[in-house]
């Protein structure tokens, strides 16, 4: 790491879900500190809470217990407008669910964040061409999402997340829904991201090969099942 600036500081994190006869507790008092310039993988089986953790960092879900600080800001104490600005300025996120706008071309999808940030046309073109070249999809810049392969769509989503050069890039299960040959081709590509984006990268995955690309691996524990305590109705 080049310095000790903390991007994410998570303390005693828990997320509980109510089921019919028991409570499901994710994270089990998770403590996690992610520093600037780290390349980190969050590894765990399905159901261990990888996507839930991303959603909490993104402000889409609230934890049941614990604290989450993002660039020294307490996410549980700032309002929605503050958090929206913080997320837009600091984080690029690629979720598992496809998010490209169907009627926009590859170039236009990647360009969208730069328009929202009022970047100049020359800066937009230069940055987007750089990313298209790195991702090897320059010839697909005028294609619509439904004209791309699943792997190409994922590359466009990552390019869009990177276009404003955020301090923190989060990829939630980047291999999800990809066939085996595409997954194998993506491994060196994911490794190369650290050279393109020499800042903080966090990847969630259940793929050990992908996790090993990172400089540090965090393993999420299996969730705990806690039986509910039911009150008995006692007749006097």
C-alpha positions in Angstrom: 0.0 0.0 0.0 1.2 3.5 -0.8 -0.3 5.0 2.3 -2.7 4.2 5.2 -5.7 6.1 4.1 -8.8 4.1 5.0 -11.5 3.7 2.4 -13.9 1.4 4.4 -14.0 0.8 8.1 -16.5 -1.8 9.3 -16.9 -2.7 12.9 -19.0 -5.4 14.6 -21.3 -5.7 11.5 -24.4 -7.9 11.7 -27.4 -8.3 9.4 -30.4 -10.2 10.7 -33.3 -11.7 8.7 -36.5 -12.9 10.3 -37.7 -16.3 9.1 -40.7 -18.4 10.4 -38.9 -20.2 13.2 -35.5 -18.7 13.4 -33.3 -15.7 12.7 -30.6 -15.7 10.1 -27.5 -13.7 11.2 -25.0 -12.7 8.5 -21.4 -11.5 9.2 -21.2 -12.5 12.9 -19.7 -9.2 14.1 -17.5 -8.7 11.1 -14.6 -6.3 11.4 -13.0 -5.1 8.2 -10.7 -2.3 7.4 -9.9 -1.6 3.7 -7.0 0.8 3.0 -6.4 2.9 -0.1 -4.6 1.1 -2.9 -5.5 -2.4 -1.7 -6.7 -5.1 -4.0 -9.0 -7.1 -1.8 -11.3 -10.1 -2.4 -14.3 -11.1 -0.3 -14.6 -14.8 -0.6 -17.5 -16.9 0.5 -20.1 -19.5 -0.6 -23.5 -18.5 -1.7 -25.6 -17.2 1.1 -22.7 -15.9 3.2 -23.7 -12.3 2.5 -21.2 -11.0 -0.2 -23.9 -9.1 -2.1 -25.5 -7.9 1.1 -22.2 -6.5 2.2 -21.9 -4.6 -1.1 -25.4 -3.3 -0.8 -24.7 -2.0 2.7 -21.6 -0.2 1.5 -23.7 1.2 -1.4 -26.4 2.4 1.0 -29.0 0.1 -0.4 -29.4 -1.9 2.8 -29.0 -1.0 6.5 -27.1 -3.3 8.9 -28.9 -4.6 12.0 -25.9 -3.8 14.2 -22.5 -2.3 13.8 -21.0 0.7 12.0 -19.8 1.4 8.5 -17.5 4.3 7.7 -16.8 5.2 4.1 -13.9 7.7 3.6 -14.4 8.7 7.3 -18.1 9.3 6.9 -20.5 7.3 9.1 -23.0 5.9 6.6 -25.6 5.5 9.3 -25.6 9.2 10.2 -25.6 11.0 6.9 -28.7 11.8 5.0 -29.6 10.4 1.6 -28.5 13.4 -0.4 -25.1 13.4 1.3 -24.6 9.7 0.7 -25.7 9.9 -2.9 -23.0 12.5 -3.5 -20.4 10.5 -1.5 -21.1 7.4 -3.5 -21.1 9.2 -6.9 -17.7 10.9 -6.1 -16.0 8.0 -4.4 -17.3 4.6 -5.6 -17.6 2.8 -8.9 -19.8 -0.3 -8.4 -20.6 -3.1 -10.7 -23.5 -5.2 -9.4 -24.4 -8.7 -10.3 -27.7 -7.6 -11.9 -27.2 -6.3 -15.5 -27.5 -2.5 -15.5 -26.7 -1.3 -19.0 -29.3 1.0 -20.6 -30.7 -1.0 -23.5 -31.3 1.8 -25.9 -27.8 3.4 -25.5 -24.7 2.3 -27.3 -21.6 1.0 -25.6 -20.0 4.4 -26.0 -23.1 6.2 -24.6 -23.5 3.9 -21.6 -19.9 4.5 -20.6 -20.3 8.2 -21.2 -23.3 8.7 -19.0 -21.5 9.3 -15.6 -19.3 11.9 -17.4 -22.3 13.8 -18.7 -23.8 13.8 -15.1 -20.5 15.3 -13.9 -20.4 17.9 -16.7 -17.0 16.8 -18.1 -15.9 18.4 -21.3 -16.5 16.6 -24.6 -12.8 16.2 -25.3 -12.2 14.7 -21.9 -15.2 12.3 -22.4 -13.9 11.1 -25.7 -10.3 10.7 -24.6 -11.2 8.7 -21.4 -13.8 6.5 -23.1 -11.4 5.6 -25.9 -8.8 4.7 -23.4 -11.1 2.3 -21.6 -12.5 0.8 -24.8 -9.0 0.1 -25.9 -8.0 -1.5 -22.6 -11.1 -3.6 -22.6 -10.6 -4.7 -26.2 -14.0 -3.5 -27.3 -13.2 -0.5 -29.4 -14.9 -2.0 -32.4 -18.1 -2.5 -30.4 -18.5 1.2 -29.4 -21.6 1.7 -31.5 -23.3 -1.6 -30.5 -26.3 -1.8 -28.3 -26.1 -4.1 -25.2 -28.2 -6.8 -26.7 -25.7 -7.1 -29.5 -22.9 -8.0 -27.1 -21.9 -11.2 -25.5 -22.3 -11.5 -21.7 -18.6 -11.0 -21.2 -18.6 -7.9 -23.3 -21.5 -6.5 -21.4 -19.7 -7.0 -18.2 -16.7 -5.2 -19.6 -18.9 -2.2 -20.5 -20.3 -2.1 -17.0 -16.8 -2.1 -15.5 -15.7 0.6 -17.9 -18.6 2.7 -16.9 -17.8 2.2 -13.2 -14.2 3.3 -13.9 -14.8 6.2 -16.2 -14.7 8.9 -13.5 -11.6 7.2 -11.9 -13.2 6.6 -8.5 -11.0 6.0 -5.4 -12.8 2.7 -4.8 -14.0 0.2 -7.4 -16.3 -2.6 -6.2 -17.1 -5.7 -8.4 -19.8 -7.9 -7.0 -19.4 -11.5 -8.4 -17.9 -10.4 -11.7 -17.9 -13.9 -13.0 -21.6 -14.5 -12.3 -23.6 -15.8 -15.3 -20.5 -16.2 -17.4 -19.8 -19.5 -19.1 -16.6 -21.4 -18.3 -14.5 -20.2 -21.3 -15.5 -16.6 -20.6 -14.7 -16.9 -16.9 -11.2 -18.3 -17.8 -10.6 -15.4 -20.1 -11.8 -12.9 -17.5 -9.2 -13.9 -14.8 -6.2 -12.2 -16.5 -8.5 -9.3 -17.3 -9.5 -8.9 -13.7 -5.8 -9.1 -12.7 -5.0 -6.3 -15.2 -7.6 -4.0 -13.6 -5.1 -3.2 -10.9 -2.7 -1.8 -13.4 -5.4 0.3 -15.1 -7.0 1.4 -11.8 -4.0 1.7 -9.4 -6.3 2.6 -6.5 -8.6 0.5 -4.3 -10.3 -2.6 -5.8 -12.7 -4.9 -3.9 -14.1 -8.0 -5.5 -16.7 -10.4 -4.1 -16.5 -13.9 -5.4 -17.0 -17.6 -4.7 -14.3 -18.5 -7.2 -11.0 -19.3 -5.5 -9.0 -18.5 -8.6 -10.5 -15.0 -8.8 -9.9 -14.5 -5.0 -6.2 -15.4 -5.4 -5.7 -12.5 -7.8 -6.1 -10.1 -5.0 -3.4 -9.1 -2.5 -5.6 -9.9 0.4 -8.5 -12.3 0.9 -11.3 -12.1 3.5 -13.4 -15.2 4.1 -17.0 -14.6 5.1 -18.3 -17.1 7.7 -21.4 -19.1 7.1 -24.5 -17.4 8.6 -25.7 -18.3 12.1 -29.2 -19.7 12.6 -30.8 -18.6 15.9 -34.1 -20.1 17.0 -36.8 -17.6 17.9 -37.9 -17.4 21.5 -41.7 -17.8 21.5 -43.8 -16.5 24.3 -46.3 -19.0 25.7 -49.8 -17.9 26.5 -50.4 -18.9 30.0 -54.0 -19.1 31.4 -54.4 -17.7 34.8 
